[in-house]
Amino acid sequence: MELLLLVLVAALGWKVYQLKRSPHDAPLRSVTLCLLCATLSYPVAMPGGASGVDTVAGHGAAKLIQNVLLLLTVYFLMCFYLFSAADEEAGRRRARKEAVAVGLVVIAISAAALTVPHEVFAGSFSTADMTVPQIAFFYAGAGLYLMYALGMAYRWTTQYARMSRRPHSTGLWMTAVGLGAMAVACAIRAVIVAVRWGGGEVPHPVMAAVAFLLVASILLFAAGITYSGARARLSSLRLWLRHRRDHRRLAPLWELLTEAYPDTVLRPASPAALDRWRARGVHRRYHRRIVECRDGLVDISPYLLDDGDDGDDSAMLDLDTNELAARLRRAAGRIEEGVPAPRRAVPLAMALGSDRESDVKQLIEVSDALRNAV
């Protein structure tokens, strides 16, 4: 139960963050409310939370509140799909009709719960006396609506999953399987209610298996709706770590070039605190260091050719990184001695290719050679 609550809280936090960035996104607002109701229902279902609610609002109130929150959970889940439909106006009309339906179900199960003594309404689904018509109606009514709403959500989710590409389709299929399993669990519970209402007995292992199916399906559902976002954040984290590592690997080359040509160091757009803060970001520092290294190489290029070279930068293509690193050190020493540039500055031809990745790869290799030569 604690693990499930933790997963729901994490999923809710992610959706609240997204909703804060897009407050007018109706489908996102619906799925956020769905997760909010699901998250709120679990503390109420826990023994400590249930006893606290019953103490304040009366015995049995916690169970009623929990079921109402679950009904609202699946209602907002349906609204997510309805607001995502191509025909927005038709989706809104359907959402209003579904609101009336869930409202009637809430009123009906509330009336059933309030018309029986508190001691009869006590206990859980597995211990409740289903021979009492109001108790059977309470569980059957809530369960059948949950089955209907989850079944509709499962059908819509599979349709979206078939039209989507990975990784989005993976998350949608996880969500669909979770929804389908929840709908099946609700259907089994409805059969259990009918059997027990007629005076029959249901083996305890069957009850435990249904409870486990519900918990597992909710976990899978929560994981599915956060899969794409979590995968994107993981990719962003990997990119952040790579840029941070490459920024550090470029340090020897950058230090050599900026000591020779301090003017190549780029400054923040303005002295404002916000611009200075943005300039310290890993991605900005990484890209800025690449630009500064390339500019520094252009400035130092007149000193890189030796007397025996052809006199143009094509000679640099035949050099390995160790030789280029050695020439850079000699060039930096000549600049420090005040030797005038023997020729004009030119952009260096790249031996590994002209694309940005090849450019960065060569810069890092030269920087590593400078570090190893120390």
C-alpha positions in Angstrom: 0.0 0.0 0.0 2.8 2.4 0.9 4.6 1.7 -2.4 1.4 2.3 -4.4 0.9 5.6 -2.6 4.5 6.6 -3.3 4.0 5.9 -7.0 0.8 7.8 -7.1 2.3 10.8 -5.3 5.3 10.8 -7.7 3.0 10.6 -10.7 0.8 13.4 -9.3 3.8 15.6 -8.6 4.9 15.2 -12.2 1.5 16.1 -13.6 1.1 19.1 -11.3 4.5 20.3 -12.6 3.3 19.9 -16.2 -0.1 21.6 -15.4 1.7 24.6 -13.9 3.5 25.1 -17.2 0.3 24.5 -19.3 -2.6 25.6 -17.0 -5.2 25.8 -19.9 -4.6 22.2 -21.1 -7.9 20.5 -20.4 -6.8 16.9 -21.0 -3.8 17.5 -18.7 -6.0 19.0 -16.1 -8.3 16.0 -16.2 -5.5 13.5 -15.7 -4.1 15.6 -12.9 -7.5 15.5 -11.1 -7.7 11.8 -11.8 -4.4 11.2 -10.0 -5.3 13.7 -7.2 -8.5 11.7 -6.4 -6.7 8.4 -6.6 -3.9 9.7 -4.3 -6.5 11.1 -1.8 -8.4 7.8 -1.7 -5.5 5.8 -0.3 -4.9 7.6 2.9 -8.6 7.4 3.6 -8.4 3.6 3.0 -5.5 3.1 5.4 -6.5 2.0 9.0 -5.2 5.2 10.6 -6.8 7.5 8.0 -10.1 5.6 8.1 -10.4 5.7 11.9 -9.6 9.5 11.9 -12.2 10.3 9.3 -14.8 8.1 11.0 -14.1 9.8 14.3 -14.7 13.2 12.8 -17.5 12.5 10.3 -19.1 9.4 11.7 -18.6 5.6 11.4 -18.5 4.5 7.8 -17.7 7.9 6.3 -14.2 6.9 5.4 -15.4 4.0 3.2 -18.0 6.2 1.5 -15.5 9.0 0.8 -13.0 6.4 -0.5 -15.4 5.0 -3.0 -16.6 8.5 -4.1 -13.0 9.5 -4.7 -12.5 6.3 -6.8 -15.6 7.1 -8.9 -14.3 10.6 -9.5 -10.9 9.1 -10.4 -12.3 7.1 -13.3 -14.6 10.0 -14.3 -11.7 12.4 -14.7 -9.9 9.6 -16.5 -12.7 9.5 -19.0 -12.7 13.2 -19.3 -9.0 13.1 -20.3 -10.0 11.1 -23.4 -13.1 13.1 -24.1 -11.2 16.4 -24.0 -8.5 14.8 -26.2 -11.0 14.0 -28.9 -10.8 15.7 -32.3 -14.3 17.1 -31.9 -13.8 19.1 -28.7 -17.4 20.3 -28.4 -18.7 16.8 -28.7 -16.2 15.7 -26.1 -17.4 18.4 -23.7 -21.0 17.4 -24.2 -20.1 13.8 -23.5 -18.2 14.8 -20.4 -21.2 16.7 -19.0 -23.4 13.6 -19.6 -20.8 11.4 -17.8 -20.8 13.9 -14.9 -24.6 13.4 -14.5 -24.1 9.6 -14.6 -21.4 9.6 -12.0 -23.3 12.1 -9.9 -26.4 9.7 -9.9 -24.1 6.8 -8.9 -22.6 8.8 -6.0 -26.1 9.8 -4.8 -27.3 6.2 -5.0 -24.4 4.5 -3.1 -24.5 7.3 -0.6 -28.2 6.7 0.1 -27.5 3.0 0.4 -24.7 3.6 2.9 -26.7 6.0 5.0 -29.8 3.8 5.2 -28.1 1.0 7.2 -26.8 1.0 10.8 -23.2 2.0 11.2 -22.2 -1.5 12.6 -23.6 -3.1 9.4 -21.5 -0.8 7.2 -18.4 -1.6 9.2 -15.6 -3.8 7.8 -14.0 -4.2 4.4 -15.2 -5.6 1.1 -14.1 -9.1 2.2 -15.9 -9.0 5.6 -19.0 -7.0 4.7 -22.4 -8.7 5.0 -23.6 -8.8 1.4 -26.9 -10.3 2.3 -28.0 -6.8 3.4 -29.4 -5.3 0.1 -28.0 -1.8 0.7 -24.5 -3.2 1.3 -24.7 -5.3 -1.8 -26.0 -2.4 -3.8 -23.3 -0.1 -2.5 -20.5 -2.4 -3.6 -22.2 -3.6 -6.8 -23.2 0.0 -7.9 -19.7 1.4 -7.4 -18.0 -1.6 -8.9 -20.2 -1.7 -12.0 -19.6 2.0 -12.7 -15.8 1.5 -12.2 -15.9 -1.4 -14.6 -17.8 0.6 -17.2 -15.5 3.7 -17.0 -12.3 1.6 -16.9 -13.5 -0.5 -19.8 -14.2 2.7 -21.9 -10.8 4.1 -20.9 -9.1 0.8 -21.9 -10.7 0.9 -25.3 -9.7 4.5 -26.0 -6.2 3.9 -24.7 -5.6 0.9 -27.0 -6.8 3.0 -30.0 -4.3 5.8 -29.1 -1.6 3.2 -28.5 -2.1 1.7 -32.0 -1.8 5.1 -33.6 1.3 6.2 -31.6 5.0 5.4 -32.0 7.5 4.4 -29.4 8.2 5.4 -26.7 4.8 6.9 -26.3 3.1 3.7 -27.5 4.9 1.7 -24.8 3.5 3.9 -22.0 0.1 3.8 -23.6 0.1 0.0 -23.8 1.2 -0.2 -20.1 -1.6 2.1 -19.2 -4.1 0.0 -21.3 -3.1 -3.2 -19.7 -3.4 -1.6 -16.2 -6.9 -0.3 -17.1 -8.0 -3.6 -18.5 -6.8 -5.5 -15.5 -8.6 -3.0 -13.2 -11.8 -3.5 -15.2 -11.5 -7.3 -15.0 -10.9 -7.0 -11.2 -14.1 -4.9 -10.9 -16.1 -7.4 -12.9 -14.9 -10.2 -10.7 -15.8 -8.2 -7.6 -19.3 -7.7 -9.0 -19.6 -11.5 -9.4 -18.4 -12.0 -5.9 -21.0 -9.5 -4.6 -23.7 -11.4 -6.4 -22.5 -14.8 -5.0 -22.3 -13.5 -1.5 -25.7 -11.6 -1.8 -27.3 -15.0 -2.6 -25.7 -16.5 0.5 -22.7 -18.2 -1.1 -19.2 -18.3 0.1 -16.1 -17.1 -1.8 -12.7 -18.7 -0.9 -10.2 -16.4 0.7 -7.5 -17.1 -1.9 -9.9 -15.7 -4.6 -10.5 -12.6 -2.6 -6.7 -12.1 -2.1 -6.0 -12.7 -5.8 -8.5 -10.0 -6.8 -7.0 -7.6 -4.3 -3.5 -8.3 -5.6 -4.7 -7.8 -9.2 -6.2 -4.4 -8.3 -2.9 -3.2 -6.6 -0.7 -4.5 -9.5 -3.0 -3.0 -12.2 -3.0 0.4 -10.4 0.8 0.4 -10.2 1.0 -0.5 -13.9 -1.4 2.3 -14.8 0.5 4.9 -12.8 3.8 3.7 -14.4 2.3 3.8 -17.8 1.0 7.4 -17.7 4.4 8.6 -16.4 6.5 6.4 -18.7 7.0 8.9 -21.5 7.7 11.8 -19.2 10.1 9.7 -17.1 11.9 8.4 -20.2 12.3 12.0 -21.5 13.7 13.2 -18.2 16.1 10.3 -18.1 17.3 11.1 -21.6 17.7 14.8 -20.5 19.7 13.6 -17.5 22.0 11.5 -19.7 22.5 14.5 -22.0 23.2 16.7 -19.0 25.8 14.3 -17.6 27.5 14.0 -21.0 27.7 17.7 -21.5 29.0 18.1 -17.9 31.7 15.4 -18.6 32.7 16.9 -22.0 32.8 20.4 -20.5 35.4 19.2 -18.0 37.3 17.2 -20.7 37.6 20.4 -22.8 39.2 22.3 -19.9 42.9 21.8 -20.9 42.3 23.0 -24.4 40.1 25.9 -23.3 42.6 27.0 -20.6 45.5 27.1 -23.1 43.5 29.0 -25.7 41.9 31.5 -23.4 45.2 32.3 -21.7 46.6 33.1 -25.1 43.5 35.0 -26.2 41.4 36.2 -23.2 39.0 38.1 -25.5 37.6 34.8 -26.8 35.8 34.2 -23.5 32.1 35.0 -23.9 30.3 37.0 -21.3 26.6 36.8 -20.1 24.2 38.7 -22.2 23.8 41.3 -19.5 25.0 41.8 -15.9 21.4 41.1 -14.7 21.2 38.3 -12.0 18.9 36.2 -14.2 21.3 36.2 -17.2 24.2 35.4 -14.9 22.3 32.5 -13.4 21.3 31.2 -16.8 25.0 31.4 -18.0 26.0 29.0 -15.3 23.8 26.2 -16.6 25.6 23.1 -17.8 24.3 23.1 -21.3 25.1 26.8 -21.8 28.6 26.4 -20.4 29.2 23.4 -22.6 28.1 25.1 -25.8 29.9 28.3 -24.8 33.1 26.4 -24.2 32.9 24.8 -27.7 32.5 28.2 -29.3 35.3 29.6 -27.3 37.6 26.7 -28.2 36.8 27.0 -31.9 37.3 30.8 -31.9 40.6 30.3 -30.0 41.8 27.8 -32.6 41.1 30.3 -35.4 43.1 32.9 -33.5 46.0 30.6 -32.9 46.0 29.0 -36.3 48.8 31.3 -37.8 51.3 29.8 -35.2 50.4 26.1 -35.8 52.2 25.5 -39.2 55.9 24.7 -39.1 58.4 25.9 -41.7 58.2 22.5 -43.5 54.4 22.6 -44.0 52.7 23.5 -47.2 51.5 26.9 -45.9 47.8 26.1 -45.6 45.7 24.5 -43.0 45.2 21.3 -45.0 48.5 20.2 -43.5 46.6 19.9 -40.2 44.6 17.0 -41.6 47.6 14.7 -41.5 48.4 15.4 -37.9 47.4 13.1 -35.1 46.0 14.6 -31.9 49.2 14.3 -30.0 51.2 16.2 -32.6 48.4 18.9 -32.8 48.5 19.2 -29.0 52.3 19.6 -29.1 52.0 22.4 -31.7 49.4 24.1 -29.7 51.7 24.2 -26.7 54.6 25.6 -28.9 52.2 28.1 -30.4 51.0 29.3 -26.9 54.6 29.7 -25.9 55.4 31.8 -29.0 52.4 34.0 -28.3 53.5 34.5 -24.7 57.0 35.6 -26.0 55.3 38.2 -28.1 56.2 36.6 -31.5 54.1 38.3 -34.2 51.7 36.1 -36.3 53.6 34.7 -39.3 50.5 34.4 -41.5 46.8 35.3 -41.4 44.3 33.4 -39.3 42.1 30.7 -41.0 39.5 28.3 -39.8 41.1 24.8 -39.3 39.9 22.0 -41.5 38.5 19.1 -39.5 40.1 15.7 -40.0 37.1 13.9 -38.5 34.4 15.5 -40.5 32.5 18.8 -40.8 29.5 18.1 -38.6 29.2 19.3 -35.1 29.6 16.0 -33.4 32.9 15.3 -35.3 34.0 18.8 -34.4 33.4 18.3 -30.7 34.9 14.8 -30.8 38.2 16.2 -32.2 38.3 19.1 -29.7 37.9 16.6 -26.9 40.6 14.3 -28.3 43.0 17.3 -28.5 42.1 18.4 -25.0 42.7 14.9 -23.7 46.1 14.8 -25.4 47.0 18.1 -23.8 46.0 16.7 -20.4 48.0 13.5 -20.9 51.1 15.4 -22.0 51.3 17.2 -18.7 
